[in-house]
Amino acid sequence: RQGKVVRRIAAPEGVTPGDIALAADGTLYASDPLGGGLWRARGDQAVLAPLVPAGTLRSPQGIAPAADGRRLYVSDYGAGIAIVDTTSGAVTRLAGTGAMMLDGIDGLLRHGDDLIALQNGTRPLRVVALRLSADGTRVTALRELLRRLPGEGEPTTGEVRNGKLHYVGNARWDLYGKGGALPAGASPAPTRIEVLILPK
């Protein structure tokens, strides 16, 4: 089924948007994993504008706006989770309490007081819930919601709706060679959308 085009927002030359997120105030945020920056479009802006300069982040992926709109949580794949001030663009890091693996996060979404993280840069691949401190600067608890066995597929990104995580369950980055080409004789697999009921 073809969707309705609401508004087209262009990316500046050289910017390669990856993940996007829509904040409660209608601001669109986009991460650029190749350039290491974070971009946004507010109001009726037709072109993405920089919030975090290129090269600041290592490989920004999923974006989870905080409920108050004052900060964004951005998975910076090999460098944990960045906290971005939506006014100044200043970047700090989300700290863990104790030993926690916060690297290798691709998809990142907010669910109440938790961040839902899809980790495909860890072994095992998994989906975890990260409980935030009252001030939103630390992870006070990490709970594993799903663990993928080898061959079950790589979770990548999705959305939270009505208490459920709808996500792509079989990203096949391992199938593609350099430059995104399929090896001879290989064929892409159909995209598999999976659903996980989230704890309240």
C-alpha positions as CSV (number, residue, x, y, z in Angstrom):
1,R,0.0,0.0,0.0
2,Q,1.4,3.4,-1.0
3,G,1.7,5.9,1.8
4,K,0.8,9.6,1.7
5,V,3.6,12.1,1.3
6,V,3.1,14.7,4.1
7,R,6.2,16.7,3.6
8,R,9.5,16.3,1.8
9,I,12.7,17.3,3.7
10,A,16.0,17.3,1.8
11,A,19.4,16.4,3.2
12,P,22.3,18.7,2.4
13,E,24.9,17.4,-0.1
14,G,27.2,14.9,1.5
15,V,24.8,14.0,4.3
16,T,23.6,10.4,4.5
17,P,20.7,10.2,6.9
18,G,20.2,6.8,8.5
19,D,17.8,6.6,11.4
20,I,15.1,9.2,12.0
21,A,12.9,10.2,15.0
22,L,10.0,12.6,15.3
23,A,9.8,14.5,18.6
24,A,6.5,15.4,20.3
25,D,6.8,19.0,19.0
26,G,7.1,17.9,15.4
27,T,10.8,18.3,15.0
28,L,12.4,15.7,12.8
29,Y,15.9,14.4,13.8
30,A,18.2,12.3,11.6
31,S,21.5,10.7,12.3
32,D,24.3,10.5,9.7
33,P,26.4,7.4,10.5
34,L,28.9,8.0,7.8
35,G,29.5,11.7,8.7
36,G,29.2,11.4,12.4
37,G,26.7,14.3,12.8
38,L,23.1,14.8,13.9
39,W,20.6,16.8,11.8
40,R,17.1,18.2,12.3
41,A,14.2,20.1,10.6
42,R,11.9,22.2,12.7
43,G,8.5,23.7,11.7
44,D,8.2,24.1,8.0
45,Q,12.0,23.8,7.3
46,A,12.5,22.0,3.9
47,V,16.2,21.1,4.5
48,L,17.9,19.4,7.4
49,A,20.1,21.7,9.5
50,P,23.0,20.6,11.7
51,L,22.5,20.1,15.4
52,V,25.6,18.1,16.2
53,P,28.5,18.9,13.7
54,A,29.9,16.2,11.5
55,G,32.7,14.2,13.0
56,T,31.5,14.7,16.6
57,L,30.0,11.2,16.9
58,R,31.6,7.9,15.8
59,S,28.6,6.3,14.1
60,P,25.2,7.7,15.2
61,Q,22.3,5.3,14.7
62,G,19.0,5.2,16.6
63,I,17.5,8.3,18.2
64,A,15.2,8.4,21.2
65,P,13.8,11.9,22.2
66,A,13.3,12.4,25.9
67,A,9.7,13.0,27.0
68,D,10.4,16.6,27.9
69,G,12.0,17.3,24.5
70,R,15.2,18.8,26.1
71,R,17.5,16.0,25.1
72,L,18.0,13.1,22.7
73,Y,19.5,9.7,23.4
74,V,21.5,8.6,20.4
75,S,23.1,5.2,20.0
76,D,26.7,5.9,18.9
77,Y,27.3,2.3,17.8
78,G,30.9,1.6,19.0
79,A,30.9,4.3,21.7
80,G,27.8,3.8,23.8
81,I,24.9,6.2,24.0
82,A,25.2,9.9,23.5
83,I,23.0,12.5,25.2
84,V,22.4,15.5,23.0
85,D,21.0,18.8,24.3
86,T,18.4,19.9,21.8
87,T,19.0,23.6,22.4
88,S,22.8,23.8,22.3
89,G,23.7,20.5,20.5
90,A,26.1,19.8,23.4
91,V,27.0,16.1,23.7
92,T,27.6,14.1,26.9
93,R,27.6,10.4,27.5
94,L,25.0,8.2,29.2
95,A,26.8,6.4,32.0
96,G,26.1,2.9,33.3
97,T,25.8,1.8,36.9
98,G,28.2,-1.0,37.3
99,A,29.3,-3.3,34.5
100,M,26.9,-2.8,31.5
101,M,27.4,-3.3,27.8
102,L,26.0,-0.2,26.1
103,D,28.0,-0.5,22.8
104,G,26.7,-2.2,19.6
105,I,23.3,-0.6,19.8
106,D,21.6,-0.1,16.4
107,G,17.9,0.7,17.1
108,L,17.1,2.9,20.1
109,L,13.6,3.8,21.2
110,R,11.9,5.3,24.3
111,H,9.2,3.3,26.3
112,G,8.1,5.2,29.4
113,D,11.1,5.5,31.7
114,D,13.1,3.0,29.7
115,L,15.2,3.0,26.6
116,I,14.7,0.0,24.4
117,A,17.9,-0.9,22.7
118,L,18.4,-3.4,19.9
119,Q,22.0,-4.6,20.1
120,N,23.4,-6.3,17.0
121,G,27.1,-5.4,17.7
122,T,27.2,-7.8,20.7
123,R,27.3,-11.5,21.1
124,P,24.7,-12.7,21.8
125,L,22.5,-10.4,19.7
126,R,19.7,-9.1,22.0
127,V,17.0,-6.6,22.9
128,V,17.4,-4.9,26.3
129,A,15.5,-2.4,28.4
130,L,17.6,0.3,30.0
131,R,16.1,2.0,33.1
132,L,17.1,5.7,33.3
133,S,17.9,7.6,36.5
134,A,15.5,10.4,37.6
135,D,17.8,13.0,36.0
136,G,18.1,10.9,32.8
137,T,22.0,10.8,32.9
138,R,22.6,7.3,34.0
139,V,21.3,3.7,33.4
140,T,20.4,2.3,36.7
141,A,19.4,-1.2,35.5
142,L,19.7,-3.3,32.3
143,R,17.2,-6.0,31.6
144,E,17.5,-8.5,28.8
145,L,14.2,-8.9,27.0
146,L,15.2,-11.1,24.1
147,R,18.3,-13.1,23.1
148,R,18.9,-14.2,19.5
149,L,20.5,-17.6,18.8
150,P,23.0,-17.8,15.9
151,G,21.1,-18.0,12.6
152,E,17.9,-16.5,14.1
153,G,18.4,-13.1,12.4
154,E,19.9,-9.8,13.4
155,P,17.6,-7.2,15.1
156,T,18.1,-3.7,13.8
157,T,15.4,-1.0,14.3
158,G,11.7,-0.5,14.7
159,E,9.1,1.4,16.7
160,V,7.2,1.2,20.0
161,R,3.5,1.4,19.7
162,N,0.8,0.4,22.2
163,G,3.2,-1.3,24.5
164,K,4.8,-3.5,21.8
165,L,8.1,-3.3,19.9
166,H,7.7,-3.8,16.2
167,Y,11.2,-4.4,14.7
168,V,13.1,-5.7,11.7
169,G,14.2,-9.1,12.9
170,N,16.5,-10.2,10.1
171,A,18.9,-7.5,8.9
172,R,21.4,-9.2,6.6
173,W,24.5,-7.0,6.7
174,D,26.6,-10.1,6.6
175,L,25.2,-11.1,3.2
176,Y,26.4,-8.0,1.4
177,G,30.0,-7.4,0.3
178,K,32.0,-4.3,-0.1
179,G,30.1,-1.4,-1.6
180,G,26.7,-3.1,-0.8
181,A,26.9,-5.7,-3.6
182,L,25.5,-9.2,-3.3
183,P,28.0,-12.0,-3.9
184,A,27.4,-14.1,-7.0
185,G,24.6,-16.6,-6.4
186,A,23.3,-15.0,-3.3
187,S,19.8,-13.6,-3.0
188,P,18.3,-11.2,-0.4
189,A,15.9,-12.7,2.1
190,P,12.4,-11.1,2.6
191,T,12.3,-8.6,5.5
192,R,10.8,-10.1,8.6
193,I,8.9,-7.8,11.0
194,E,8.7,-9.2,14.5
195,V,6.7,-8.1,17.6
196,L,7.8,-8.1,21.2
197,I,5.4,-7.3,24.0
198,L,7.3,-4.9,26.4
199,P,7.1,-5.0,30.2
200,K,5.1,-2.3,31.8
